[in-house]
Amino acid sequence: MSEEIEKIKCLIIGSGPAGYTAAIYAARANMKPVLYQGTQPGGQLTTTNEVENYPGYPDGITGPEMMIEFQKQAERFDTDVRDGWITKVDFSGEIHKVWVNDTKEIHCDTVIISTGASAKYLGLDSEQKYLKLGGGVSACAVCDGFFYRNQEVVIVGAGDSACEEAHYLSKLCKKVTMLVRRDEFRASKIMQARVKNTENIEILYNTETDEVLGDGQVVTGVRVFNNQTNEKHEIPATGFFVAIGHKPNTDIFKDFLNLDETGYIINVPGTSKTNIEGVFVSGDAADHVYRQAVTAAGTGCMAALDAERYLAAKDSTYEVTTSNYN
């Protein structure tokens, strides 16, 4: 039997930089936020071994450690951080209804969606092994490319993002080998030209990954095969980058929110507002361009401020706090 319905002023769905930043701002505004961490507490950063590009950490920090600090700061202002995940929503009426783990029903004045996006991987056992070890597998060249300066790396992908990441890596690495599954790119002509004209990028067409090789701790190479001839060979590399896209974690919202063709939530430009009043979005659930921790945190701030102003406009007795603007 379902539990008694709980009423919440501000519900934050998902953790990570966006969710925790929204919680910090919402809590300081006396919105008494409740945050459900979701299936991956801390978000994608928990799979990142070192974070060196987030302001305020001059010596760097691991992704899991950073998310623990974000959570502690949110809890310092009395954010109610909970285990569990939202499995169903109903935004069709004036009351925003959500269900936790298919049982507990919650009615919310405002909802901030911070469910993020999940990088797509090839699914190879060896790929997942070194991803979990933090030993050389990554889905973000901008995040991790710095660690492979003057080294040789392999990148998988054929779209604009793959070309952009390969070109970024070429500025740092001695050599970048790009694996393209078909005999042509999916990327735009200008992005294709950029990688083709970069001297230290080698492009292998009709080529797929057979196995990520390593010494049990770090990546040492990649075994690939030509899908036309089945010929295999090994490529020495210390880094293996996967750039085959991301999937936004937005499926439960598709019946109520406007999504683009790939599933990202469409927000009103310059705001965190969605097509449903009182429902806001932050982080990678809407951002398919930057996908950085610092930009996610910024949109978390925006979502909390937008939610605060929404409550103030709806209820004349609710005053917008000044503490968030200091």
MITIKOL-68652 format. One record per residue (C-alpha): residue number from 1; residue in three letters; x, y, z. Coordinates in Angstrom, 3 decimals. Each point is the difference from the previous one (the first is absolute). Layout:
BEGIN
<dopa i="NUM" aa="ala" c1="X" c2="Y" c3="Z"/>
...
END
This chain:
BEGIN
<dopa i="1" aa="met" c1="0.000" c2="0.000" c3="0.000"/>
<dopa i="2" aa="ser" c1="1.221" c2="3.491" c3="-0.839"/>
<dopa i="3" aa="glu" c1="1.304" c2="2.169" c3="2.797"/>
<dopa i="4" aa="glu" c1="-1.778" c2="3.162" c3="1.087"/>
<dopa i="5" aa="ile" c1="0.388" c2="2.834" c3="-2.504"/>
<dopa i="6" aa="glu" c1="2.786" c2="2.416" c3="0.944"/>
<dopa i="7" aa="lys" c1="-0.134" c2="3.695" c3="-0.937"/>
<dopa i="8" aa="ile" c1="3.253" c2="1.731" c3="-0.909"/>
<dopa i="9" aa="lys" c1="0.785" c2="3.587" c3="-0.922"/>
<dopa i="10" aa="cys" c1="3.010" c2="-0.810" c3="-2.179"/>
<dopa i="11" aa="leu" c1="0.939" c2="-3.439" c3="-1.310"/>
<dopa i="12" aa="ile" c1="3.360" c2="-0.515" c3="-1.703"/>
<dopa i="13" aa="ile" c1="0.246" c2="-3.116" c3="-2.142"/>
<dopa i="14" aa="gly" c1="3.577" c2="-1.191" c3="-0.349"/>
<dopa i="15" aa="ser" c1="3.327" c2="0.842" c3="1.556"/>
<dopa i="16" aa="gly" c1="3.266" c2="1.094" c3="-1.570"/>
<dopa i="17" aa="pro" c1="1.251" c2="3.599" c3="-0.331"/>
<dopa i="18" aa="ala" c1="-3.339" c2="1.276" c3="-1.329"/>
<dopa i="19" aa="gly" c1="-2.189" c2="-1.655" c3="2.609"/>
<dopa i="20" aa="tyr" c1="2.170" c2="0.821" c3="2.996"/>
<dopa i="21" aa="thr" c1="0.514" c2="3.617" c3="-1.093"/>
<dopa i="22" aa="ala" c1="-3.754" c2="0.391" c3="-0.442"/>
<dopa i="23" aa="ala" c1="-0.413" c2="-1.456" c3="3.484"/>
<dopa i="24" aa="ile" c1="2.478" c2="2.462" c3="1.543"/>
<dopa i="25" aa="tyr" c1="-1.787" c2="2.992" c3="-1.506"/>
<dopa i="26" aa="ala" c1="-3.484" c2="-1.345" c3="0.699"/>
<dopa i="27" aa="ala" c1="0.876" c2="-0.769" c3="3.618"/>
<dopa i="28" aa="arg" c1="1.472" c2="3.454" c3="0.559"/>
<dopa i="29" aa="ala" c1="-3.272" c2="1.399" c3="-1.362"/>
<dopa i="30" aa="asn" c1="-1.939" c2="-1.926" c3="2.656"/>
<dopa i="31" aa="met" c1="-1.665" c2="-2.194" c3="-2.624"/>
<dopa i="32" aa="lys" c1="0.683" c2="-3.126" c3="2.093"/>
<dopa i="33" aa="pro" c1="1.209" c2="-2.058" c3="-2.981"/>
<dopa i="34" aa="val" c1="-0.194" c2="-3.777" c3="-0.104"/>
<dopa i="35" aa="leu" c1="2.542" c2="-1.620" c3="-2.322"/>
<dopa i="36" aa="tyr" c1="-0.212" c2="-3.560" c3="-1.267"/>
<dopa i="37" aa="gln" c1="3.437" c2="-1.191" c3="-1.086"/>
<dopa i="38" aa="gly" c1="-1.164" c2="-2.394" c3="-2.704"/>
<dopa i="39" aa="thr" c1="1.604" c2="-3.175" c3="-1.271"/>
<dopa i="40" aa="gln" c1="3.482" c2="1.549" c3="-0.177"/>
<dopa i="41" aa="pro" c1="0.525" c2="2.217" c3="3.065"/>
<dopa i="42" aa="gly" c1="2.387" c2="2.773" c3="-0.966"/>
<dopa i="43" aa="gly" c1="-0.621" c2="-0.442" c3="-3.714"/>
<dopa i="44" aa="gln" c1="2.597" c2="-0.531" c3="-2.728"/>
<dopa i="45" aa="leu" c1="2.764" c2="1.644" c3="2.014"/>
<dopa i="46" aa="thr" c1="0.133" c2="-3.062" c3="2.227"/>
<dopa i="47" aa="thr" c1="1.609" c2="-1.838" c3="-2.945"/>
<dopa i="48" aa="thr" c1="2.692" c2="2.687" c3="-0.400"/>
<dopa i="49" aa="asn" c1="3.278" c2="-0.728" c3="1.729"/>
<dopa i="50" aa="glu" c1="1.441" c2="3.537" c3="0.036"/>
<dopa i="51" aa="val" c1="-1.702" c2="3.376" c3="-0.395"/>
<dopa i="52" aa="glu" c1="2.465" c2="2.825" c3="-0.623"/>
<dopa i="53" aa="asn" c1="-2.118" c2="2.536" c3="-1.873"/>
<dopa i="54" aa="tyr" c1="-2.562" c2="0.919" c3="2.668"/>
<dopa i="55" aa="pro" c1="0.727" c2="3.387" c3="1.633"/>
<dopa i="56" aa="gly" c1="0.970" c2="-0.049" c3="3.658"/>
<dopa i="57" aa="tyr" c1="2.027" c2="-3.212" c3="-0.042"/>
<dopa i="58" aa="pro" c1="3.573" c2="1.094" c3="-0.822"/>
<dopa i="59" aa="asp" c1="1.420" c2="-3.460" c3="0.625"/>
<dopa i="60" aa="gly" c1="-2.858" c2="-1.839" c3="-1.700"/>
<dopa i="61" aa="ile" c1="-2.430" c2="-2.444" c3="1.575"/>
<dopa i="62" aa="thr" c1="-1.567" c2="-3.328" c3="-0.896"/>
<dopa i="63" aa="gly" c1="-3.548" c2="0.037" c3="-1.330"/>
<dopa i="64" aa="pro" c1="-1.418" c2="-2.075" c3="2.887"/>
<dopa i="65" aa="glu" c1="1.706" c2="2.233" c3="2.594"/>
<dopa i="66" aa="met" c1="-1.369" c2="3.128" c3="-1.658"/>
<dopa i="67" aa="met" c1="-3.541" c2="-1.361" c3="0.053"/>
<dopa i="68" aa="ile" c1="0.320" c2="-0.893" c3="3.684"/>
<dopa i="69" aa="glu" c1="0.987" c2="3.616" c3="0.690"/>
<dopa i="70" aa="phe" c1="-2.909" c2="1.300" c3="-2.103"/>
<dopa i="71" aa="gln" c1="-2.383" c2="-2.209" c3="1.972"/>
<dopa i="72" aa="lys" c1="1.410" c2="1.128" c3="3.340"/>
<dopa i="73" aa="gln" c1="-0.437" c2="3.636" c3="-0.980"/>
<dopa i="74" aa="ala" c1="-3.604" c2="-0.598" c3="-1.058"/>
<dopa i="75" aa="glu" c1="-0.704" c2="-1.813" c3="3.274"/>
<dopa i="76" aa="arg" c1="1.623" c2="2.799" c3="1.989"/>
<dopa i="77" aa="phe" c1="-2.944" c2="2.177" c3="-1.046"/>
<dopa i="78" aa="asp" c1="-2.452" c2="-2.769" c3="0.951"/>
<dopa i="79" aa="thr" c1="-0.659" c2="-1.514" c3="-3.398"/>
<dopa i="80" aa="asp" c1="-1.799" c2="-3.311" c3="0.514"/>
<dopa i="81" aa="val" c1="2.171" c2="-2.358" c3="-2.080"/>
<dopa i="82" aa="arg" c1="-1.641" c2="-3.383" c3="-0.546"/>
<dopa i="83" aa="asp" c1="0.809" c2="-3.323" c3="-1.624"/>
<dopa i="84" aa="gly" c1="-2.360" c2="-1.210" c3="-2.680"/>
<dopa i="85" aa="trp" c1="-1.077" c2="1.131" c3="-3.426"/>
<dopa i="86" aa="ile" c1="-3.034" c2="1.446" c3="-1.687"/>
<dopa i="87" aa="thr" c1="-1.702" c2="-2.618" c3="-2.163"/>
<dopa i="88" aa="lys" c1="-3.102" c2="1.869" c3="-1.192"/>
<dopa i="89" aa="val" c1="-1.296" c2="3.564" c3="-0.259"/>
<dopa i="90" aa="asp" c1="-3.300" c2="1.687" c3="-0.785"/>
<dopa i="91" aa="phe" c1="0.270" c2="3.663" c3="-0.973"/>
<dopa i="92" aa="ser" c1="-3.445" c2="0.172" c3="-1.624"/>
<dopa i="93" aa="gly" c1="-1.682" c2="1.931" c3="2.791"/>
<dopa i="94" aa="glu" c1="0.695" c2="2.943" c3="2.252"/>
<dopa i="95" aa="ile" c1="1.609" c2="-2.330" c3="2.547"/>
<dopa i="96" aa="his" c1="3.299" c2="-1.529" c3="-1.099"/>
<dopa i="97" aa="lys" c1="-0.163" c2="-3.670" c3="0.943"/>
<dopa i="98" aa="val" c1="2.943" c2="-2.378" c3="0.155"/>
<dopa i="99" aa="trp" c1="0.463" c2="-3.556" c3="1.220"/>
<dopa i="100" aa="val" c1="3.095" c2="-1.336" c3="1.748"/>
<dopa i="101" aa="asn" c1="0.953" c2="-3.630" c3="-0.721"/>
<dopa i="102" aa="asp" c1="-3.509" c2="-0.551" c3="-1.438"/>
<dopa i="103" aa="thr" c1="-1.596" c2="0.285" c3="3.459"/>
<dopa i="104" aa="lys" c1="0.327" c2="3.266" c3="1.903"/>
<dopa i="105" aa="glu" c1="-2.023" c2="2.893" c3="-1.486"/>
<dopa i="106" aa="ile" c1="1.196" c2="3.581" c3="0.423"/>
<dopa i="107" aa="his" c1="-1.777" c2="3.248" c3="-0.891"/>
<dopa i="108" aa="cys" c1="2.366" c2="2.874" c3="-0.791"/>
<dopa i="109" aa="asp" c1="-0.347" c2="3.749" c3="-0.371"/>
<dopa i="110" aa="thr" c1="3.138" c2="0.067" c3="-2.150"/>
<dopa i="111" aa="val" c1="2.143" c2="-2.664" c3="-1.633"/>
<dopa i="112" aa="ile" c1="3.621" c2="0.397" c3="-1.117"/>
<dopa i="113" aa="ile" c1="1.152" c2="-2.710" c3="-2.391"/>
<dopa i="114" aa="ser" c1="3.715" c2="-0.807" c3="0.240"/>
<dopa i="115" aa="thr" c1="0.019" c2="-3.535" c3="-1.327"/>
<dopa i="116" aa="gly" c1="2.944" c2="0.557" c3="-2.349"/>
<dopa i="117" aa="ala" c1="0.990" c2="-2.104" c3="-2.963"/>
<dopa i="118" aa="ser" c1="1.874" c2="-3.271" c3="-0.279"/>
<dopa i="119" aa="ala" c1="2.906" c2="-0.469" c3="-2.370"/>
<dopa i="120" aa="lys" c1="-0.416" c2="-2.818" c3="-2.488"/>
<dopa i="121" aa="tyr" c1="2.710" c2="-2.651" c3="0.079"/>
<dopa i="122" aa="leu" c1="0.774" c2="-2.946" c3="-2.233"/>
<dopa i="123" aa="gly" c1="-0.855" c2="-2.481" c3="2.743"/>
<dopa i="124" aa="leu" c1="3.217" c2="-2.042" c3="-0.164"/>
<dopa i="125" aa="asp" c1="1.016" c2="-1.662" c3="3.258"/>
<dopa i="126" aa="ser" c1="3.536" c2="1.360" c3="-0.332"/>
<dopa i="127" aa="glu" c1="-1.304" c2="3.509" c3="-0.654"/>
<dopa i="128" aa="gln" c1="-2.162" c2="-0.080" c3="3.117"/>
<dopa i="129" aa="lys" c1="2.828" c2="-1.467" c3="2.063"/>
<dopa i="130" aa="tyr" c1="2.405" c2="2.873" c3="-0.688"/>
<dopa i="131" aa="leu" c1="-2.801" c2="2.550" c3="0.208"/>
<dopa i="132" aa="lys" c1="-0.778" c2="-1.116" c3="3.552"/>
<dopa i="133" aa="leu" c1="3.686" c2="-0.086" c3="0.896"/>
<dopa i="134" aa="gly" c1="0.515" c2="3.521" c3="-1.322"/>
<dopa i="135" aa="gly" c1="2.837" c2="-1.500" c3="-1.987"/>
<dopa i="136" aa="gly" c1="-0.302" c2="1.605" c3="-3.409"/>
<dopa i="137" aa="val" c1="-3.584" c2="-0.234" c3="-1.315"/>
<dopa i="138" aa="ser" c1="-1.961" c2="3.247" c3="-0.282"/>
<dopa i="139" aa="ala" c1="-3.024" c2="1.498" c3="-1.742"/>
<dopa i="140" aa="cys" c1="1.171" c2="3.612" c3="0.371"/>
<dopa i="141" aa="ala" c1="3.152" c2="1.291" c3="-1.696"/>
<dopa i="142" aa="val" c1="-0.422" c2="3.488" c3="1.444"/>
<dopa i="143" aa="cys" c1="-0.191" c2="-1.484" c3="3.510"/>
<dopa i="144" aa="asp" c1="2.832" c2="-2.517" c3="-0.249"/>
<dopa i="145" aa="gly" c1="2.139" c2="0.843" c3="-3.028"/>
<dopa i="146" aa="phe" c1="2.462" c2="1.967" c3="2.138"/>
<dopa i="147" aa="phe" c1="1.166" c2="-3.234" c3="1.656"/>
<dopa i="148" aa="tyr" c1="1.196" c2="-1.368" c3="-3.358"/>
<dopa i="149" aa="arg" c1="2.358" c2="2.770" c3="-1.042"/>
<dopa i="150" aa="asn" c1="2.671" c2="-1.204" c3="-2.429"/>
<dopa i="151" aa="gln" c1="-1.487" c2="-3.511" c3="0.002"/>
<dopa i="152" aa="glu" c1="-1.792" c2="-2.063" c3="-2.641"/>
<dopa i="153" aa="val" c1="-3.761" c2="-0.494" c3="0.279"/>
<dopa i="154" aa="val" c1="-2.884" c2="-1.604" c3="-1.897"/>
<dopa i="155" aa="ile" c1="-3.439" c2="1.535" c3="-0.471"/>
<dopa i="156" aa="val" c1="-3.167" c2="-1.714" c3="-1.280"/>
<dopa i="157" aa="gly" c1="-2.683" c2="1.945" c3="-1.855"/>
<dopa i="158" aa="ala" c1="-0.968" c2="1.576" c3="-3.295"/>
<dopa i="159" aa="gly" c1="-2.243" c2="2.958" c3="0.815"/>
<dopa i="160" aa="asp" c1="0.639" c2="3.674" c3="0.646"/>
<dopa i="161" aa="ser" c1="0.703" c2="-0.577" c3="3.707"/>
<dopa i="162" aa="ala" c1="2.548" c2="-2.720" c3="-0.785"/>
<dopa i="163" aa="cys" c1="1.760" c2="2.255" c3="-2.486"/>
<dopa i="164" aa="glu" c1="-0.007" c2="2.884" c3="2.443"/>
<dopa i="165" aa="glu" c1="1.437" c2="-2.181" c3="2.777"/>
<dopa i="166" aa="ala" c1="2.609" c2="-1.544" c3="-2.315"/>
<dopa i="167" aa="his" c1="1.144" c2="3.460" c3="-1.054"/>
<dopa i="168" aa="tyr" c1="0.154" c2="1.081" c3="3.646"/>
<dopa i="169" aa="leu" c1="2.112" c2="-3.050" c3="0.872"/>
<dopa i="170" aa="ser" c1="2.315" c2="0.650" c3="-2.953"/>
<dopa i="171" aa="lys" c1="1.158" c2="3.213" c3="1.696"/>
<dopa i="172" aa="leu" c1="1.087" c2="-1.952" c3="3.073"/>
<dopa i="173" aa="cys" c1="0.973" c2="-3.439" c3="-1.185"/>
<dopa i="174" aa="lys" c1="2.852" c2="-1.290" c3="-2.115"/>
<dopa i="175" aa="lys" c1="-2.387" c2="-2.006" c3="-2.177"/>
<dopa i="176" aa="val" c1="-3.769" c2="-0.531" c3="-0.219"/>
<dopa i="177" aa="thr" c1="-1.380" c2="-3.048" c3="-1.798"/>
<dopa i="178" aa="met" c1="-3.644" c2="0.400" c3="-0.950"/>
<dopa i="179" aa="leu" c1="-2.150" c2="-3.109" c3="-0.534"/>
<dopa i="180" aa="val" c1="-2.891" c2="0.458" c3="-2.438"/>
<dopa i="181" aa="arg" c1="-2.345" c2="-2.956" c3="-0.332"/>
<dopa i="182" aa="arg" c1="-1.162" c2="0.778" c3="-3.536"/>
<dopa i="183" aa="asp" c1="1.871" c2="1.140" c3="-3.106"/>
<dopa i="184" aa="glu" c1="-0.997" c2="3.604" c3="0.635"/>
<dopa i="185" aa="phe" c1="-0.653" c2="2.490" c3="2.792"/>
<dopa i="186" aa="arg" c1="-3.411" c2="1.063" c3="1.258"/>
<dopa i="187" aa="ala" c1="1.466" c2="3.368" c3="0.923"/>
<dopa i="188" aa="ser" c1="-0.515" c2="3.228" c3="-1.912"/>
<dopa i="189" aa="lys" c1="2.415" c2="0.757" c3="-2.841"/>
<dopa i="190" aa="ile" c1="1.766" c2="2.725" c3="1.945"/>
<dopa i="191" aa="met" c1="0.639" c2="-2.290" c3="2.984"/>
<dopa i="192" aa="gln" c1="1.210" c2="-2.784" c3="-2.286"/>
<dopa i="193" aa="ala" c1="2.426" c2="2.388" c3="-1.659"/>
<dopa i="194" aa="arg" c1="1.318" c2="1.097" c3="3.375"/>
<dopa i="195" aa="val" c1="1.083" c2="-3.490" c3="1.045"/>
<dopa i="196" aa="lys" c1="1.143" c2="-1.059" c3="-3.461"/>
<dopa i="197" aa="asn" c1="2.286" c2="3.015" c3="-0.176"/>
<dopa i="198" aa="thr" c1="1.516" c2="-0.566" c3="3.442"/>
<dopa i="199" aa="glu" c1="3.388" c2="-1.626" c3="-0.394"/>
<dopa i="200" aa="asn" c1="0.048" c2="-2.126" c3="3.162"/>
<dopa i="201" aa="ile" c1="-3.507" c2="-1.477" c3="-0.449"/>
<dopa i="202" aa="glu" c1="-0.104" c2="-3.355" c3="-1.784"/>
<dopa i="203" aa="ile" c1="-3.448" c2="-1.115" c3="-1.183"/>
<dopa i="204" aa="leu" c1="-0.784" c2="-3.704" c3="-0.370"/>
<dopa i="205" aa="tyr" c1="-3.223" c2="-0.640" c3="-1.935"/>
<dopa i="206" aa="asn" c1="-2.099" c2="-3.184" c3="0.214"/>
<dopa i="207" aa="thr" c1="1.709" c2="-0.621" c3="3.335"/>
<dopa i="208" aa="glu" c1="-1.492" c2="-1.116" c3="3.319"/>
<dopa i="209" aa="thr" c1="1.329" c2="-0.757" c3="3.459"/>
<dopa i="210" aa="asp" c1="0.586" c2="-3.639" c3="0.874"/>
<dopa i="211" aa="glu" c1="1.496" c2="0.522" c3="3.467"/>
<dopa i="212" aa="val" c1="1.568" c2="2.657" c3="2.194"/>
<dopa i="213" aa="leu" c1="3.393" c2="-1.294" c3="1.076"/>
<dopa i="214" aa="gly" c1="1.715" c2="0.701" c3="3.290"/>
<dopa i="215" aa="asp" c1="2.236" c2="-1.228" c3="2.779"/>
<dopa i="216" aa="gly" c1="-2.820" c2="-0.446" c3="2.485"/>
<dopa i="217" aa="gln" c1="0.228" c2="3.577" c3="1.238"/>
<dopa i="218" aa="val" c1="0.332" c2="2.316" c3="-3.007"/>
<dopa i="219" aa="val" c1="-0.615" c2="-0.113" c3="-3.747"/>
<dopa i="220" aa="thr" c1="2.995" c2="-0.967" c3="-2.150"/>
<dopa i="221" aa="gly" c1="-1.656" c2="-0.387" c3="-3.387"/>
<dopa i="222" aa="val" c1="-3.062" c2="-0.865" c3="-2.060"/>
<dopa i="223" aa="arg" c1="-0.588" c2="-3.036" c3="-2.208"/>
<dopa i="224" aa="val" c1="-2.140" c2="0.932" c3="-3.003"/>
<dopa i="225" aa="phe" c1="-1.385" c2="-1.821" c3="-3.013"/>
<dopa i="226" aa="asn" c1="-0.941" c2="0.993" c3="-3.519"/>
<dopa i="227" aa="asn" c1="-3.699" c2="-0.855" c3="-0.402"/>
<dopa i="228" aa="gln" c1="0.471" c2="-0.632" c3="-3.733"/>
<dopa i="229" aa="thr" c1="2.986" c2="-2.376" c3="0.167"/>
<dopa i="230" aa="asn" c1="-0.175" c2="-1.097" c3="3.685"/>
<dopa i="231" aa="glu" c1="3.726" c2="0.726" c3="0.219"/>
<dopa i="232" aa="lys" c1="1.102" c2="0.882" c3="3.542"/>
<dopa i="233" aa="his" c1="2.904" c2="2.053" c3="1.273"/>
<dopa i="234" aa="glu" c1="1.046" c2="1.757" c3="3.196"/>
<dopa i="235" aa="ile" c1="0.499" c2="3.723" c3="0.500"/>
<dopa i="236" aa="pro" c1="2.252" c2="1.172" c3="2.861"/>
<dopa i="237" aa="ala" c1="-1.868" c2="2.573" c3="2.102"/>
<dopa i="238" aa="thr" c1="-0.270" c2="1.207" c3="3.575"/>
<dopa i="239" aa="gly" c1="-3.471" c2="1.502" c3="-0.422"/>
<dopa i="240" aa="phe" c1="-3.227" c2="-1.263" c3="-1.560"/>
<dopa i="241" aa="phe" c1="-2.678" c2="2.634" c3="-0.625"/>
<dopa i="242" aa="val" c1="-3.579" c2="-0.864" c3="-0.941"/>
<dopa i="243" aa="ala" c1="-1.894" c2="2.722" c3="-1.864"/>
<dopa i="244" aa="ile" c1="-3.120" c2="-1.738" c3="-1.262"/>
<dopa i="245" aa="gly" c1="-2.470" c2="2.268" c3="1.744"/>
<dopa i="246" aa="his" c1="-1.914" c2="0.487" c3="3.231"/>
<dopa i="247" aa="lys" c1="-3.515" c2="-0.997" c3="1.002"/>
<dopa i="248" aa="pro" c1="-1.831" c2="2.513" c3="2.199"/>
<dopa i="249" aa="asn" c1="-1.743" c2="-1.609" c3="2.968"/>
<dopa i="250" aa="thr" c1="-3.376" c2="1.499" c3="-0.816"/>
<dopa i="251" aa="asp" c1="-2.249" c2="-2.894" c3="-1.044"/>
<dopa i="252" aa="ile" c1="-2.432" c2="0.411" c3="2.906"/>
<dopa i="253" aa="phe" c1="-0.717" c2="3.611" c3="-1.029"/>
<dopa i="254" aa="lys" c1="-0.725" c2="-0.547" c3="-3.699"/>
<dopa i="255" aa="asp" c1="-3.800" c2="0.000" c3="0.373"/>
<dopa i="256" aa="phe" c1="0.005" c2="3.445" c3="1.629"/>
<dopa i="257" aa="leu" c1="3.110" c2="1.988" c3="-0.945"/>
<dopa i="258" aa="asn" c1="1.197" c2="1.177" c3="-3.396"/>
<dopa i="259" aa="leu" c1="3.057" c2="-2.000" c3="-1.041"/>
<dopa i="260" aa="asp" c1="2.188" c2="0.344" c3="-3.066"/>
<dopa i="261" aa="glu" c1="0.500" c2="-2.837" c3="-2.467"/>
<dopa i="262" aa="thr" c1="2.718" c2="-1.586" c3="2.138"/>
<dopa i="263" aa="gly" c1="-1.878" c2="0.283" c3="3.301"/>
<dopa i="264" aa="tyr" c1="1.513" c2="3.113" c3="1.563"/>
<dopa i="265" aa="ile" c1="-2.494" c2="2.200" c3="1.850"/>
<dopa i="266" aa="ile" c1="-0.685" c2="3.259" c3="-1.821"/>
<dopa i="267" aa="asn" c1="0.259" c2="3.006" c3="2.306"/>
<dopa i="268" aa="val" c1="-1.089" c2="3.576" c3="-0.620"/>
<dopa i="269" aa="pro" c1="3.190" c2="1.685" c3="-1.298"/>
<dopa i="270" aa="gly" c1="1.906" c2="1.823" c3="2.716"/>
<dopa i="271" aa="thr" c1="-1.953" c2="-1.720" c3="2.794"/>
<dopa i="272" aa="ser" c1="-0.490" c2="-3.404" c3="1.582"/>
<dopa i="273" aa="lys" c1="-3.742" c2="0.041" c3="-0.711"/>
<dopa i="274" aa="thr" c1="-1.707" c2="-2.856" c3="-1.831"/>
<dopa i="275" aa="asn" c1="-3.385" c2="0.010" c3="-1.739"/>
<dopa i="276" aa="ile" c1="-1.631" c2="-0.897" c3="3.342"/>
<dopa i="277" aa="glu" c1="-0.294" c2="2.794" c3="2.560"/>
<dopa i="278" aa="gly" c1="1.839" c2="-0.803" c3="3.196"/>
<dopa i="279" aa="val" c1="2.202" c2="-2.643" c3="-1.629"/>
<dopa i="280" aa="phe" c1="3.608" c2="0.974" c3="-0.686"/>
<dopa i="281" aa="val" c1="2.998" c2="-1.756" c3="-1.517"/>
<dopa i="282" aa="ser" c1="3.711" c2="0.223" c3="0.697"/>
<dopa i="283" aa="gly" c1="3.183" c2="-1.730" c3="-1.076"/>
<dopa i="284" aa="asp" c1="0.498" c2="-2.597" c3="-2.703"/>
<dopa i="285" aa="ala" c1="-3.682" c2="-0.922" c3="-0.234"/>
<dopa i="286" aa="ala" c1="-0.255" c2="3.126" c3="-2.164"/>
<dopa i="287" aa="asp" c1="3.618" c2="0.724" c3="-0.972"/>
<dopa i="288" aa="his" c1="1.318" c2="-1.974" c3="-2.965"/>
<dopa i="289" aa="val" c1="2.705" c2="2.537" c3="-0.855"/>
<dopa i="290" aa="tyr" c1="2.277" c2="0.687" c3="2.978"/>
<dopa i="291" aa="arg" c1="-0.623" c2="-2.882" c3="2.426"/>
<dopa i="292" aa="gln" c1="2.462" c2="1.279" c3="2.607"/>
<dopa i="293" aa="ala" c1="-0.278" c2="-0.074" c3="3.789"/>
<dopa i="294" aa="val" c1="0.375" c2="3.763" c3="0.283"/>
<dopa i="295" aa="thr" c1="-2.716" c2="0.752" c3="-2.576"/>
<dopa i="296" aa="ala" c1="-2.308" c2="-2.546" c3="1.639"/>
<dopa i="297" aa="ala" c1="0.508" c2="1.712" c3="3.358"/>
<dopa i="298" aa="gly" c1="-0.833" c2="3.356" c3="-1.592"/>
<dopa i="299" aa="thr" c1="-3.305" c2="-1.271" c3="-1.353"/>
<dopa i="300" aa="gly" c1="-0.768" c2="-1.534" c3="3.400"/>
<dopa i="301" aa="cys" c1="0.287" c2="3.486" c3="1.450"/>
<dopa i="302" aa="met" c1="-2.272" c2="1.353" c3="-2.749"/>
<dopa i="303" aa="ala" c1="-2.637" c2="-2.671" c3="0.662"/>
<dopa i="304" aa="ala" c1="-0.148" c2="0.745" c3="3.722"/>
<dopa i="305" aa="leu" c1="-0.295" c2="3.738" c3="-0.609"/>
<dopa i="306" aa="asp" c1="-2.695" c2="-0.528" c3="-2.632"/>
<dopa i="307" aa="ala" c1="-1.900" c2="-2.298" c3="2.369"/>
<dopa i="308" aa="glu" c1="0.284" c2="2.559" c3="2.789"/>
<dopa i="309" aa="arg" c1="-1.386" c2="2.760" c3="-2.202"/>
<dopa i="310" aa="tyr" c1="-2.796" c2="-2.293" c3="-1.197"/>
<dopa i="311" aa="leu" c1="-1.087" c2="-0.634" c3="3.586"/>
<dopa i="312" aa="ala" c1="0.169" c2="3.706" c3="0.798"/>
<dopa i="313" aa="ala" c1="-2.188" c2="0.882" c3="-2.982"/>
<dopa i="314" aa="lys" c1="-2.478" c2="-2.735" c3="0.858"/>
<dopa i="315" aa="asp" c1="-0.256" c2="0.822" c3="3.693"/>
<dopa i="316" aa="ser" c1="0.117" c2="3.622" c3="1.072"/>
<dopa i="317" aa="thr" c1="0.854" c2="-1.102" c3="3.542"/>
<dopa i="318" aa="tyr" c1="3.221" c2="-1.638" c3="-1.229"/>
<dopa i="319" aa="glu" c1="2.907" c2="2.416" c3="-0.099"/>
<dopa i="320" aa="val" c1="3.038" c2="-0.416" c3="-2.232"/>
<dopa i="321" aa="thr" c1="3.052" c2="-0.231" c3="2.233"/>
<dopa i="322" aa="thr" c1="3.056" c2="2.175" c3="-0.551"/>
<dopa i="323" aa="ser" c1="2.415" c2="-2.613" c3="1.325"/>
<dopa i="324" aa="asn" c1="0.378" c2="-1.655" c3="-3.384"/>
<dopa i="325" aa="tyr" c1="1.289" c2="3.147" c3="-1.597"/>
<dopa i="326" aa="asn" c1="3.017" c2="0.506" c3="2.272"/>
END
